[in-house]
């Protein structure tokens, strides 16, 4: 009898300690993570006026995660502007417990309208509408100073030479003075009640909207004025 009990106990212990342990099933979540990253990039760049395309999403490890509901948090570098190559961190949680930190590399192409030269434009050339065109270009290959509309460049003078197809930057242009120093001008001062005009003489040059010095030929005083057009300036009243 004792031998039988001992044998039963040994068999119980063997079955208890050497039977296969039940391991929670793992599910491949790679497609799910790819879709979440795509949605994240789309949300991050919406409203910016760009044409955005994800070139590549690289997940280096196999994404085997536990069965059941998973909550994800995507963390991007603070300085990331929504384009170019970036390393994202995808944190997977189940019941508020972190089950995996997933490194994901994303390459994003973003295109936006830029003004480009249609042909070589020499330095000091006054740019016209026939010299330039609006084209889609990749933001990563340009500057935040790149001109975005034709009106940004037409009527301005090139401060440097532009090659054909080269994007034009705002800091490479200068506005053409409408009024030149020594020129006779009409000085306007007005408010809701009255308007006064007097003859004047420009003491400095300026483009539309610039503040220049002008001399009132009646009082001979010099005062600041805003350039309105090629012959008129306005002073505060």
Phi, psi and omega per residue, in radians:
X1 nan -0.799 3.126
X2 -1.093 -0.674 3.136
X3 -1.113 -0.663 3.138
X4 -1.140 -0.745 3.136
X5 -1.119 -0.751 3.141
X6 -1.084 -0.737 -3.141
X7 -1.106 -0.735 3.138
X8 -1.122 -0.695 -3.135
X9 -1.143 -0.727 3.126
X10 -1.093 -0.761 -3.141
X11 -1.110 -0.672 3.125
X12 -1.104 -0.779 -3.131
X13 -1.138 -0.713 3.124
X14 -1.088 -0.764 -3.138
X15 -1.173 -0.588 -3.108
X16 -1.234 -0.795 -2.997
X17 -1.598 -0.346 -3.060
X18 -2.002 0.036 3.048
X19 -1.278 2.601 3.129
X20 -1.004 2.337 3.126
X21 -1.415 2.405 3.135
X22 -1.307 2.015 -3.123
X23 -1.878 2.308 3.118
X24 -0.979 2.397 -3.127
X25 -1.152 2.508 3.110
X26 -1.854 2.520 -3.090
X27 -2.106 2.413 3.093
X28 -1.322 2.048 -3.055
X29 -1.896 0.253 -3.028
X30 -1.033 -0.808 -3.122
X31 -1.095 -0.668 3.122
X32 -1.100 -0.765 3.140
X33 -1.160 -0.697 3.109
X34 -1.049 -0.744 3.135
X35 -1.149 -0.676 3.117
X36 -1.147 -0.724 3.123
X37 -1.139 -0.722 3.103
X38 -1.052 -0.789 3.122
X39 -1.121 -0.638 3.134
X40 -1.124 -0.803 3.138
X41 -1.123 -0.732 3.130
X42 -1.062 -0.763 3.131
X43 -1.160 -0.690 -3.091
X44 -1.150 -0.525 -3.048
X45 -1.852 0.000 -3.118
X46 -1.183 2.532 3.107
X47 1.431 0.010 -3.126
X48 -1.614 -0.136 3.125
X49 1.363 0.351 -3.135
X50 -1.758 2.714 2.891
X51 -1.656 1.919 -2.997
X52 -1.895 2.319 3.092
X53 -2.337 2.303 3.065
X54 -1.528 1.989 -3.119
X55 -1.311 -0.712 -3.030
X56 -2.756 2.435 2.962
X57 -2.116 2.064 -3.078
X58 -1.966 2.090 3.062
X59 -2.051 1.959 -2.967
X60 -1.309 -0.565 -3.058
X61 -1.811 2.737 3.034
X62 -1.180 2.345 -3.051
X63 -1.719 1.288 3.051
X64 -1.665 1.946 -3.123
X65 -2.135 2.795 -3.103
X66 -1.066 2.714 3.023
X67 -1.145 2.806 3.099
X68 1.757 3.123 -3.086
X69 -1.193 2.344 3.097
X70 -2.137 2.319 3.027
X71 -1.753 2.420 -3.097
X72 -2.095 2.533 2.991
X73 -2.251 2.223 3.136
X74 -1.842 2.207 -3.099
X75 -2.034 2.170 3.122
X76 -1.968 2.675 3.051
X77 -0.988 2.457 -3.065
X78 -1.038 -0.589 -3.062
X79 -1.494 -0.034 -3.110
X80 -1.192 2.265 -3.060
X81 -1.704 0.011 3.075
X82 1.834 0.023 3.128
X83 -2.459 2.910 -3.118
X84 1.487 -2.904 -3.129
X85 -1.619 2.353 -3.090
X86 -2.559 2.554 3.052
X87 -1.734 2.059 3.107
X88 -1.795 2.678 3.022
X89 -1.976 2.145 3.096
X90 -1.881 1.999 -3.117
X91 -1.716 2.102 3.133
X92 -1.768 2.238 -3.139
X93 -2.205 2.541 3.033
X94 -2.299 2.083 -3.082
X95 0.953 0.794 3.087
X96 1.173 0.188 3.095
X97 -1.908 2.265 3.128
X98 -1.222 2.132 3.127
X99 -1.860 -0.295 3.137
X100 -2.917 2.402 2.912
X101 -1.824 2.078 -2.991
X102 -1.952 1.969 3.055
X103 -1.378 2.282 -3.119
X104 -2.289 2.245 3.073
X105 -1.772 2.222 -3.102
X106 -2.166 2.386 3.050
X107 -2.030 2.068 -3.042
X108 -2.041 2.232 3.036
X109 -1.752 2.218 3.115
X110 -2.189 2.175 3.140
X111 -1.923 2.497 3.090
X112 -2.524 2.836 3.129
X113 -1.214 2.317 3.053
X114 -2.419 2.602 3.070
X115 -1.499 2.204 3.134
X116 -2.164 2.703 3.113
X117 -1.345 2.322 3.108
X118 -1.388 -0.368 3.117
X119 -2.691 3.091 3.131
X120 -1.173 2.269 3.119
X121 -1.981 2.082 -3.080
X122 -1.341 2.728 3.088
X123 -1.025 2.509 3.132
X124 1.277 0.144 3.072
X125 -1.356 2.408 3.029
X126 -1.442 2.044 -2.990
X127 -1.379 2.333 3.086
X128 -1.995 3.009 -3.108
X129 -1.142 -0.391 3.138
X130 -1.421 -0.128 -3.118
X131 -1.569 -0.285 -2.968
X132 -2.366 2.899 3.072
X133 -2.603 2.793 3.106
X134 -1.714 2.144 -3.112
X135 -2.357 2.724 3.051
X136 -1.406 2.201 3.108
X137 -2.342 2.717 -3.124
X138 -1.316 2.294 -3.094
X139 -1.083 -0.624 -3.095
X140 -1.082 -0.387 -3.102
X141 -1.772 0.227 -3.083
X142 -2.286 -3.029 3.125
X143 -2.020 2.692 3.076
X144 -1.165 -0.188 3.110
X145 -1.570 -0.020 -3.123
X146 -1.051 2.386 3.133
X147 -1.165 2.395 -3.055
X148 -1.854 -0.292 3.135
X149 -2.340 2.715 3.119
X150 -1.060 -0.663 -3.126
X151 -1.098 -0.367 3.135
X152 -1.191 -0.354 -3.026
X153 -2.102 -0.506 -3.074
X154 -1.124 2.333 -3.140
X155 1.529 -0.012 3.120
X156 -1.835 2.794 -3.071
X157 -1.757 2.394 3.132
X158 -1.275 2.230 3.110
X159 -1.531 -0.197 3.100
X160 -2.587 3.011 3.128
X161 -1.466 2.342 3.099
X162 -1.860 2.333 3.034
X163 -1.402 2.796 3.069
X164 -1.054 2.389 3.137
X165 1.281 0.111 3.127
X166 -1.434 2.272 3.029
X167 -1.087 2.504 -3.094
X168 -1.810 2.257 3.137
X169 -1.720 2.624 -3.122
X170 -1.095 -0.591 -3.104
X171 -1.360 -0.031 3.078
X172 -1.720 0.137 -3.110
X173 -2.153 2.746 2.986
X174 -2.407 2.527 -3.114
X175 -1.282 2.490 3.128
X176 -1.375 2.181 3.136
X177 -1.059 2.299 3.034
X178 -1.475 -0.557 3.139
X179 -2.131 2.347 -3.136
X180 -1.926 2.654 -3.136
X181 -0.998 2.334 -3.130
X182 1.647 -0.163 -3.103
X183 -1.357 2.536 3.039
X184 -1.346 2.391 -3.101
X185 -2.395 2.878 2.997
X186 -1.782 2.179 3.134
X187 -1.694 2.194 3.133
X188 -1.962 2.358 2.985
X189 -2.300 2.156 -3.091
X190 -2.607 2.743 2.994
X191 -2.456 -2.844 -3.090
X192 -1.225 -0.297 -3.038
X193 -1.792 -0.717 -3.025
X194 -2.542 2.881 3.121
X195 -2.396 2.289 -3.129
X196 -2.149 2.348 3.065
X197 -2.193 2.425 3.084
X198 -2.443 2.795 3.086
X199 -1.378 2.541 3.138
X200 -2.581 3.083 -3.142
X201 -2.367 2.244 -3.131
X202 -1.238 2.322 3.089
X203 -1.828 -0.068 3.042
X204 -2.651 2.912 -3.103
X205 -1.725 2.726 3.113
X206 -2.953 2.684 3.063
X207 -1.583 3.079 3.141
X208 -1.001 2.262 3.138
X209 1.577 -0.216 3.123
X210 -1.310 2.684 3.014
X211 -1.687 2.205 3.134
X212 -2.251 2.945 3.055
X213 -1.640 2.320 3.079
X214 -2.281 2.690 3.099
X215 -1.891 2.197 3.035
X216 -1.294 2.021 -3.058
X217 -1.291 -0.195 3.072
X218 -1.463 -0.834 -3.114
X219 -1.687 -0.227 -3.087
X220 1.132 0.256 3.095
X221 -1.524 2.555 3.048
X222 -1.681 2.339 -3.097
X223 -2.434 2.722 3.049
X224 -1.372 2.543 3.138
X225 -2.587 2.727 3.133
X226 -1.744 2.306 3.131
X227 -1.253 2.145 3.124
X228 -1.697 -0.835 3.079
X229 -2.658 -2.850 -3.017
X230 -1.237 -0.188 -3.105
X231 -2.312 -0.058 -2.979
X232 -2.242 2.439 3.017
X233 -2.252 2.763 -3.121
X234 -2.210 2.416 3.119
X235 -2.018 2.764 3.101
X236 -1.180 2.504 -3.079
X237 -2.294 nan nan
